[in-house]
C-alpha cells in the first residue's frame, strides 16, 4: 500500500513539474489571466484541472481558473 502511495505522489510531482515547465517555456499563462478548463467527465480533463489547481497554489504568477462542464 505504501509503495502505491509513493508511486502516485511521484507521478503527481513529475506531471506538475512538466506542466509547469511547459507553461513557463511557452509563456502560456500571464499575471492575472484566467484559464478555462473544460471538463468532459474523463480522467484527462480532471487530471489537468487538478494539476493546474496545484500549480496555482505554488505559482509565482497569480492566475484564476474557471472550470466548465462540456456536454
C-alpha positions as MATLAB code, in Angstrom:
seq = 'XXXXXXXXXXXXXXXXXXXXXXXXXXXXXXXXXXXXXXXXXXXXXXXXXXXXXXXXXXXXXXXXXXXXXXX';
ca = [
       0.000    0.000    0.000;
       2.804    2.410    0.891;
       4.551    1.755   -2.418;
       1.363    2.608   -4.344;
       1.018    5.918   -2.468;
       4.704    6.677   -3.032;
       4.400    5.997   -6.776;
       1.228    8.124   -7.053;
       2.939   11.060   -5.326;
       5.986   10.644   -7.544;
       3.814   10.715  -10.681;
       1.875   13.749   -9.439;
       5.088   15.691   -8.786;
       6.501   14.752  -12.198;
       3.336   15.815  -14.047;
       3.149   19.085  -12.114;
       6.788   19.823  -12.899;
       6.391   19.052  -16.615;
       3.199   21.116  -16.960;
       4.851   23.979  -15.072;
       7.860   23.842  -17.381;
       5.649   23.866  -20.483;
       3.708   26.874  -19.159;
       6.953   28.727  -18.462;
       8.709   27.719  -21.710;
       5.837   28.801  -23.939;
       4.669   31.733  -21.764;
       1.169   30.240  -21.650;
      -0.170   31.991  -18.524;
       0.468   35.626  -17.633;
      -0.156   37.521  -14.393;
      -3.849   37.962  -13.627;
      -5.052   35.824  -16.543;
      -7.982   33.426  -16.397;
      -7.548   29.846  -17.516;
     -10.652   27.934  -18.597;
     -10.607   24.161  -18.230;
     -13.439   22.300  -19.976;
     -14.334   19.115  -18.127;
     -15.696   16.336  -20.291;
     -16.029   13.820  -17.487;
     -12.895   11.919  -18.430;
      -9.724   11.351  -16.458;
      -7.643   13.647  -18.648;
      -9.634   16.811  -18.074;
      -9.975   16.199  -14.333;
      -6.260   15.461  -14.153;
      -5.426   18.720  -15.927;
      -7.695   20.657  -13.569;
      -6.049   19.036  -10.541;
      -2.561   19.861  -11.827;
      -3.480   23.481  -12.570;
      -5.074   23.913   -9.137;
      -1.910   22.561   -7.559;
       0.312   24.806   -9.678;
      -1.792   27.869   -8.830;
      -1.041   27.387   -5.126;
       2.717   27.456   -5.734;
       2.928   29.770   -8.753;
       4.915   32.981   -8.730;
       2.350   34.477  -11.082;
      -1.229   34.785   -9.808;
      -3.922   33.449  -12.153;
      -7.545   32.328  -11.950;
      -9.029   29.016  -13.031;
     -12.551   28.592  -14.347;
     -13.876   25.064  -14.832;
     -16.776   24.305  -17.170;
     -18.524   21.035  -17.844;
     -18.601   20.311  -21.574;
     -21.501   18.100  -22.571;
];
